[in-house]
Amino acid sequence: MTFAEFIDSLKLDEPNQDLPISLRALWYDGKGDWDQAHHEVDHLNDLTSSRIHAYLHRKEGDIWNADYWYAKAKDIRPDISLEEEWEMLVMRFL
């Protein structure tokens, strides 16, 4: 799947069932459903899920919690907009 195809899939009511959990979480976030996006990754501890979890808490405005998850993902909070971070994550995990 390309980035353009992923963006186009946001017009659908449900994500493609073949999407890995990381992209499914970002898909829900792209649809404006933060709660479902968070639900997809909040019980996971792998580096990819932790990185998305960090982004979601940054978006929520809970910077302390976001920084905790960035550290778990072995990363740091980026100095870019939330939109840029979302796009970066989608492209990274496609």
Rosetta silent file (secondary structure, phi, psi, omega in degrees, C-alpha in Angstrom):
SEQUENCE: MTFAEFIDSLKLDEPNQDLPISLRALWYDGKGDWDQAHHEVDHLNDLTSSRIHAYLHRKEGDIWNADYWYAKAKDIRPDISLEEEWEMLVMRFL
SCORE:     score description
SCORE:     0.000 S_00000001
   1 L     0.000  137.746  176.619    0.000    0.000    0.000 S_00000001
   2 L   -91.959  168.065  176.526    1.246    3.474   -0.829 S_00000001
   3 H   -60.010  -42.793  179.772    0.802    6.592    1.284 S_00000001
   4 H   -61.796  -40.596  178.218   -1.751    7.887   -1.238 S_00000001
   5 H   -66.105  -38.615  177.649   -3.710    4.624   -1.020 S_00000001
   6 H   -62.234  -46.996  178.805   -3.641    4.813    2.788 S_00000001
   7 H   -59.994  -43.979  179.611   -4.985    8.382    2.676 S_00000001
   8 H   -62.658  -32.231 -179.249   -7.640    7.325    0.184 S_00000001
   9 H   -68.176  -16.088  178.278   -8.693    4.473    2.503 S_00000001
  10 L   -67.429  -11.872  175.843   -9.721    7.062    5.100 S_00000001
  11 L   -76.403  -17.251 -178.736  -12.864    7.549    2.982 S_00000001
  12 L   -79.507  163.176  178.442  -13.969    4.050    3.963 S_00000001
  13 L   -80.983  -25.746 -178.557  -16.015    3.215    7.048 S_00000001
  14 L  -134.756  150.647  177.053  -13.603    0.524    8.269 S_00000001
  15 L   -72.651  157.478  174.113   -9.873   -0.024    7.860 S_00000001
  16 L   -58.718  129.705 -176.905   -8.528   -2.711    5.563 S_00000001
  17 L   -66.201  -16.310  179.443   -8.443   -5.904    7.637 S_00000001
  18 L   -85.102   -6.147  179.838   -4.941   -6.676    6.347 S_00000001
  19 L   -66.882  136.664  172.634   -3.457   -3.570    7.976 S_00000001
  20 L   -66.344  160.209 -174.632   -1.044   -4.277   10.814 S_00000001
  21 H   -56.054  -35.727  179.941   -2.141   -2.945   14.182 S_00000001
  22 H   -60.746  -47.539  179.843    0.216    0.034   13.935 S_00000001
  23 H   -73.070  -30.294  176.238   -1.380    1.272   10.735 S_00000001
  24 H   -63.869  -42.071  177.589   -4.853    0.420   11.978 S_00000001
  25 H   -62.353  -44.633  179.410   -4.269    2.716   14.979 S_00000001
  26 H   -67.689  -32.164  176.280   -3.026    5.496   12.701 S_00000001
  27 H   -62.807  -48.473  179.018   -5.992    4.907   10.380 S_00000001
  28 H   -61.921  -40.218  177.649   -8.453    5.428   13.237 S_00000001
  29 H   -63.457  -40.755  177.411   -6.570    8.523   14.328 S_00000001
  30 H   -62.314  -26.296  176.648   -6.692    9.791   10.751 S_00000001
  31 L   -84.654   -4.047 -179.300  -10.459    9.326   10.874 S_00000001
  32 L    88.946   12.811 -178.922  -10.618   11.426   14.055 S_00000001
  33 L  -104.980   76.141 -178.243  -11.280    8.471   16.376 S_00000001
  34 H   -58.954  -42.150 -177.341   -8.534    8.976   18.987 S_00000001
  35 H   -58.946  -45.969  179.456  -10.205    6.583   21.438 S_00000001
  36 H   -68.811  -38.521  176.946  -10.195    3.666   18.991 S_00000001
  37 H   -58.577  -45.844  179.983   -6.658    4.488   17.872 S_00000001
  38 H   -65.076  -41.443  179.512   -5.525    4.407   21.503 S_00000001
  39 H   -59.127  -34.481 -179.137   -7.453    1.189   22.129 S_00000001
  40 H   -63.246  -32.924 -172.221   -5.537   -0.495   19.294 S_00000001
  41 H  -118.241   -9.316 -170.924   -2.137    0.051   20.982 S_00000001
  42 L   -66.967  -17.095 -179.063   -2.700    0.747   24.685 S_00000001
  43 L  -102.980    4.829 -176.530   -2.247   -2.883   25.711 S_00000001
  44 L  -107.968  153.156 -177.592    0.904   -3.490   23.626 S_00000001
  45 L  -126.750    8.448  177.992    4.541   -2.891   24.584 S_00000001
  46 L   -71.422  164.173 -175.166    6.508   -3.455   21.371 S_00000001
  47 H   -60.523  -42.012 -179.146    8.576   -0.546   20.008 S_00000001
  48 H   -63.853  -49.079  179.943    6.196    0.237   17.148 S_00000001
  49 H   -64.076  -38.183  178.385    3.083    0.318   19.344 S_00000001
  50 H   -63.442  -37.873 -179.726    4.931    2.340   21.982 S_00000001
  51 H   -66.255  -41.975  177.903    5.916    4.893   19.336 S_00000001
  52 H   -69.472  -39.622  177.059    2.320    5.300   18.161 S_00000001
  53 H   -57.509  -42.671  178.268    1.123    5.373   21.767 S_00000001
  54 H   -59.996  -48.798  178.840    3.571    8.246   22.371 S_00000001
  55 H   -57.480  -44.247 -177.867    2.219   10.195   19.406 S_00000001
  56 H   -63.458  -40.572  178.610   -1.359    9.687   20.575 S_00000001
  57 H   -71.632  -31.957  172.897   -0.619   11.004   24.068 S_00000001
  58 H   -62.397  -44.078  179.195    1.235   13.962   22.568 S_00000001
  59 H   -62.427  -37.468  179.121   -1.861   14.665   20.479 S_00000001
  60 H   -67.284  -23.493 -177.819   -4.001   14.355   23.589 S_00000001
  61 L    97.784    4.923  179.634   -1.820   16.972   25.277 S_00000001
  62 L   -93.045   79.183 -171.708   -0.507   14.624   27.969 S_00000001
  63 H   -65.803  -39.098  178.521    3.163   15.429   27.380 S_00000001
  64 H   -58.269  -48.660 -179.704    4.478   13.624   30.470 S_00000001
  65 H   -66.082  -39.736  177.443    2.777   10.403   29.391 S_00000001
  66 H   -59.021  -47.391 -178.915    3.834   10.951   25.770 S_00000001
  67 H   -63.052  -34.218  174.804    7.472   11.320   26.815 S_00000001
  68 H   -58.855  -46.522 -177.363    7.198    8.112   28.846 S_00000001
  69 H   -73.655  -33.262  173.575    6.048    6.257   25.706 S_00000001
  70 H   -59.629  -44.035  179.823    8.654    7.931   23.479 S_00000001
  71 H   -62.715  -42.380  177.749   11.286    6.621   25.903 S_00000001
  72 H   -61.755  -30.219  179.121    9.745    3.117   25.808 S_00000001
  73 L   -85.628    2.631 -177.883    9.955    3.327   22.017 S_00000001
  74 L    59.517   45.737 -177.180   13.624    4.343   22.333 S_00000001
  75 L  -142.303  175.116  175.419   12.819    7.671   20.691 S_00000001
  76 L  -125.079  157.829  178.898   12.355   11.317   21.653 S_00000001
  77 L   -63.314  125.046 -178.884    9.448   13.663   21.117 S_00000001
  78 L   -76.167  154.933  178.532    9.915   15.243   17.680 S_00000001
  79 L  -100.689   58.951  178.496    9.867   18.987   17.168 S_00000001
  80 L  -135.467  168.648  178.822    7.358   18.868   14.313 S_00000001
  81 L   -67.570  160.863  176.115    3.610   19.375   14.036 S_00000001
  82 H   -60.809  -38.701  179.273    1.231   16.584   14.952 S_00000001
  83 H   -62.763  -42.452  178.661    0.186   16.363   11.299 S_00000001
  84 H   -66.268  -38.467  179.052    3.805   15.920   10.216 S_00000001
  85 H   -65.544  -42.476  178.965    4.371   13.293   12.884 S_00000001
  86 H   -59.415  -48.356  179.977    1.264   11.373   11.816 S_00000001
  87 H   -61.395  -42.907  178.787    2.395   11.402    8.174 S_00000001
  88 H   -59.256  -43.992 -179.506    5.921   10.371    9.166 S_00000001
  89 H   -66.125  -43.955  177.997    4.574    7.444   11.187 S_00000001
  90 H   -58.308  -48.768 -178.731    2.264    6.276    8.414 S_00000001
  91 H   -63.727  -36.810 -179.858    5.110    6.362    5.896 S_00000001
  92 H   -64.233  -40.202 -172.414    7.467    4.606    8.333 S_00000001
  93 H   -96.542   -1.199  177.799    5.098    1.713    8.976 S_00000001
  94 L   -68.885    0.000    0.000    3.693    1.248    5.477 S_00000001
